[in-house]
Amino acid sequence: CTKLSLLLSHALDSPTSLASRLPTLVATLQLTRAEVEWWVSHAGAAPKEVPLREREALDRSLFDPATVQALLRYACLLRRLVLREAPVVASSAGTRLSVARLHVLEELLSQLPREKAALPPRAELLLSELPVHLAAAAAPDAQLHGLRLNVLRLVYELSAAPCAALLRRAEALRQLLPELHRLSLLSSAIDQPQRLVDEACDLSPLFASEAKFMQAVYAGALSARPSDCVALLELACAGGVRRPLVDECLGRLSGRFSELLSQTLAALSSRRSGSLGSVAPPGAEASMQAALPKLCALAAALDQSPPLELAADGAATAAARLLPREWMGERLEEHLQQAVRGMLLLPEGKISSPVVVAGGGGGGGG
């Protein structure tokens, strides 16, 4: 979590540096995905022979859902940042491919005159075409699918048996392999940023285990940090999870939002009553101090969240787009309507009598 936080902080401070940090960023997201998959596979899977007390201690120390929750929060924020800054990343990545990485590639190839001649003809041809692809990467709307295909073919050729001895002998040839990986990542940042981050953040094993997701991760976020629920929903929608699961998440988030709003308003009302001479209920101030930061953080997360694409659920439910800011506005309106209804209606549902305020005035009556 610390490394993810630092990476996010650096990226927010300098979005133009995202292209240079892209291999690290993608590797970090892939590692985060692997950690979450490990948690899904092993949480609650201790053998029955292990005593219950030891199993619970293991679960608390190694399988804390709050850690998974934090990992997913940072992964979502990094994914959102890459997509938001996609034009800047694409421009910077194109420049790096056509200048810096091209220079590195040419430097490596200059160290391989004999090894290059000893390569199979297909591998030699692919190597000679790479600089041409890189030089064209800075062009507007560059499509680099051909570059990635050539990189894949070249890696296949270099991994085949005829090149094994060459790889063991030539240090520059071995350095070429990680360089090819960088080229592929940077090219994806130019014309496929959405696919790049979605593959790195693919959390389908987590969402497939609805019990662990809803009962452990999502329930924990609702209780301790409701704003994280927005990040979880964003990742779930990006992964195309089932519509009923998204609807259930939204329903529980709506209930939690109303609960926090009610607690905050009740505490403010109690504070106002106390200032007017009434005795405020015990614990009202502590209740507001606990609820208000969570409510503000949740409102900010909903306000800043991008639109959520809701997948279709067969023929029954079509695909739709949810705007979190508008969704929050609807919840606020519903809460206001309930509050007004509660003030105007008696417990039996009858409309209460209007309150008439007597006062002097210039009207002549008295």
Solvent accessible surface area in square Angstrom, and as a share of the most:
residue,aa,sasa,rsa
1,C,65,0.39
2,T,100,0.58
3,K,166,0.70
4,L,6,0.03
5,S,41,0.27
6,L,100,0.50
7,L,14,0.07
8,L,17,0.08
9,S,51,0.33
10,H,86,0.39
11,A,0,0.00
12,L,93,0.46
13,D,117,0.60
14,S,44,0.28
15,P,38,0.24
16,T,88,0.51
17,S,25,0.16
18,L,0,0.00
19,A,1,0.00
20,S,54,0.35
21,R,88,0.32
22,L,0,0.00
23,P,34,0.21
24,T,81,0.47
25,L,0,0.00
26,V,4,0.02
27,A,55,0.43
28,T,24,0.14
29,L,2,0.01
30,Q,79,0.35
31,L,111,0.55
32,T,6,0.04
33,R,64,0.23
34,A,49,0.38
35,E,84,0.38
36,V,1,0.00
37,E,59,0.27
38,W,114,0.40
39,W,10,0.04
40,V,19,0.11
41,S,74,0.48
42,H,80,0.36
43,A,13,0.10
44,G,64,0.62
45,A,64,0.50
46,A,32,0.24
47,P,82,0.51
48,K,184,0.78
49,E,150,0.67
50,V,36,0.21
51,P,76,0.48
52,L,110,0.55
53,R,203,0.74
54,E,94,0.42
55,R,61,0.22
56,E,78,0.35
57,A,45,0.35
58,L,73,0.36
59,D,50,0.26
60,R,165,0.60
61,S,84,0.54
62,L,108,0.54
63,F,27,0.11
64,D,59,0.31
65,P,44,0.28
66,A,59,0.46
67,T,69,0.40
68,V,6,0.04
69,Q,12,0.05
70,A,16,0.12
71,L,22,0.11
72,L,0,0.00
73,R,38,0.14
74,Y,41,0.15
75,A,4,0.03
76,C,0,0.00
77,L,58,0.29
78,L,0,0.00
79,R,16,0.06
80,R,37,0.14
81,L,3,0.01
82,V,2,0.01
83,L,47,0.23
84,R,146,0.53
85,E,29,0.13
86,A,19,0.15
87,P,100,0.63
88,V,57,0.33
89,V,2,0.01
90,A,23,0.18
91,S,77,0.50
92,S,28,0.18
93,A,0,0.00
94,G,2,0.02
95,T,75,0.43
96,R,68,0.25
97,L,0,0.00
98,S,18,0.12
99,V,95,0.54
100,A,40,0.31
101,R,33,0.12
102,L,28,0.14
103,H,119,0.53
104,V,48,0.27
105,L,0,0.00
106,E,85,0.38
107,E,87,0.39
108,L,13,0.06
109,L,23,0.12
110,S,77,0.49
111,Q,96,0.43
112,L,1,0.01
113,P,94,0.59
114,R,195,0.71
115,E,31,0.14
116,K,49,0.21
117,A,77,0.60
118,A,63,0.49
119,L,9,0.05
120,P,33,0.21
121,P,116,0.73
122,R,126,0.46
123,A,0,0.00
124,E,65,0.29
125,L,105,0.52
126,L,12,0.06
127,L,0,0.00
128,S,53,0.34
129,E,64,0.29
130,L,0,0.00
131,P,28,0.17
132,V,109,0.63
133,H,56,0.25
134,L,0,0.00
135,A,61,0.47
136,A,58,0.45
137,A,2,0.01
138,A,60,0.47
139,A,54,0.42
140,P,124,0.78
141,D,135,0.70
142,A,13,0.10
143,Q,142,0.63
144,L,8,0.04
145,H,102,0.45
146,G,33,0.31
147,L,0,0.00
148,R,32,0.12
149,L,62,0.31
150,N,10,0.05
151,V,9,0.05
152,L,119,0.59
153,R,98,0.36
154,L,0,0.00
155,V,52,0.30
156,Y,158,0.60
157,E,25,0.11
158,L,0,0.00
159,S,79,0.51
160,A,34,0.26
161,A,87,0.68
162,P,98,0.61
163,C,0,0.00
164,A,38,0.30
165,A,42,0.33
166,L,10,0.05
167,L,28,0.14
168,R,174,0.63
169,R,166,0.61
170,A,7,0.05
171,E,92,0.41
172,A,10,0.08
173,L,1,0.00
174,R,98,0.36
175,Q,81,0.36
176,L,0,0.00
177,L,57,0.28
178,P,64,0.40
179,E,2,0.01
180,L,0,0.00
181,H,110,0.49
182,R,90,0.33
183,L,0,0.00
184,S,30,0.19
185,L,17,0.08
186,L,4,0.02
187,S,0,0.00
188,S,13,0.09
189,A,2,0.01
190,I,25,0.13
191,D,35,0.18
192,Q,49,0.22
193,P,27,0.17
194,Q,91,0.40
195,R,138,0.50
196,L,19,0.10
197,V,0,0.00
198,D,40,0.21
199,E,91,0.41
200,A,1,0.01
201,C,15,0.09
202,D,62,0.32
203,L,5,0.03
204,S,60,0.39
205,P,50,0.31
206,L,1,0.01
207,F,12,0.05
208,A,84,0.65
209,S,31,0.20
210,E,59,0.27
211,A,56,0.44
212,K,56,0.24
213,F,0,0.00
214,M,10,0.05
215,Q,138,0.61
216,A,28,0.21
217,V,0,0.00
218,Y,0,0.00
219,A,27,0.21
220,G,28,0.26
221,A,0,0.00
222,L,18,0.09
223,S,70,0.45
224,A,70,0.54
225,R,108,0.40
226,P,2,0.01
227,S,16,0.10
228,D,4,0.02
229,C,0,0.00
230,V,3,0.02
231,A,7,0.06
232,L,1,0.01
233,L,4,0.02
234,E,5,0.02
235,L,6,0.03
236,A,2,0.01
237,C,13,0.08
238,A,42,0.33
239,G,48,0.46
240,G,45,0.43
241,V,18,0.10
242,R,128,0.47
243,R,30,0.11
244,P,58,0.37
245,L,4,0.02
246,V,3,0.02
247,D,71,0.37
248,E,83,0.37
249,C,1,0.01
250,L,23,0.12
251,G,46,0.44
252,R,90,0.33
253,L,1,0.00
254,S,25,0.16
255,G,43,0.41
256,R,35,0.13
257,F,4,0.02
258,S,40,0.26
259,E,77,0.35
260,L,1,0.01
261,L,22,0.11
262,S,49,0.32
263,Q,63,0.28
264,T,6,0.04
265,L,85,0.42
266,A,60,0.46
267,A,5,0.04
268,L,80,0.40
269,S,65,0.42
270,S,17,0.11
271,R,117,0.43
272,R,164,0.60
273,S,40,0.26
274,G,32,0.31
275,S,89,0.57
276,L,126,0.63
277,G,67,0.65
278,S,64,0.41
279,V,143,0.82
280,A,41,0.32
281,P,78,0.49
282,P,136,0.85
283,G,51,0.49
284,A,17,0.14
285,E,80,0.36
286,A,64,0.50
287,S,43,0.28
288,M,11,0.05
289,Q,117,0.52
290,A,62,0.48
291,A,2,0.01
292,L,70,0.35
293,P,81,0.51
294,K,58,0.25
295,L,18,0.09
296,C,75,0.45
297,A,46,0.36
298,L,0,0.00
299,A,30,0.23
300,A,43,0.33
301,A,21,0.16
302,L,5,0.03
303,D,57,0.29
304,Q,125,0.55
305,S,13,0.08
306,P,45,0.29
307,P,61,0.38
308,L,6,0.03
309,E,89,0.40
310,L,14,0.07
311,A,37,0.29
312,A,56,0.43
313,D,55,0.28
314,G,66,0.64
315,A,116,0.90
316,A,98,0.76
317,T,44,0.25
318,A,79,0.61
319,A,73,0.57
320,A,44,0.34
321,R,154,0.56
322,L,32,0.16
323,L,67,0.33
324,P,4,0.03
325,R,147,0.54
326,E,106,0.47
327,W,20,0.07
328,M,24,0.11
329,G,35,0.34
330,E,91,0.41
331,R,30,0.11
332,L,77,0.38
333,E,98,0.44
334,E,76,0.34
335,H,26,0.11
336,L,115,0.57
337,Q,89,0.40
338,Q,111,0.49
339,A,44,0.34
340,V,57,0.32
341,R,125,0.46
342,G,57,0.54
343,M,142,0.63
344,L,100,0.50
345,L,60,0.30
346,L,81,0.40
347,P,133,0.84
348,E,130,0.58
349,G,46,0.44
350,K,136,0.58
351,I,139,0.71
352,S,34,0.22
353,S,93,0.60
354,P,116,0.73
355,V,137,0.79
356,V,132,0.76
357,V,130,0.75
358,A,97,0.75
359,G,72,0.69
360,G,84,0.81
361,G,68,0.66
362,G,92,0.88
363,G,64,0.62
364,G,83,0.80
365,G,72,0.69
366,G,128,1.23
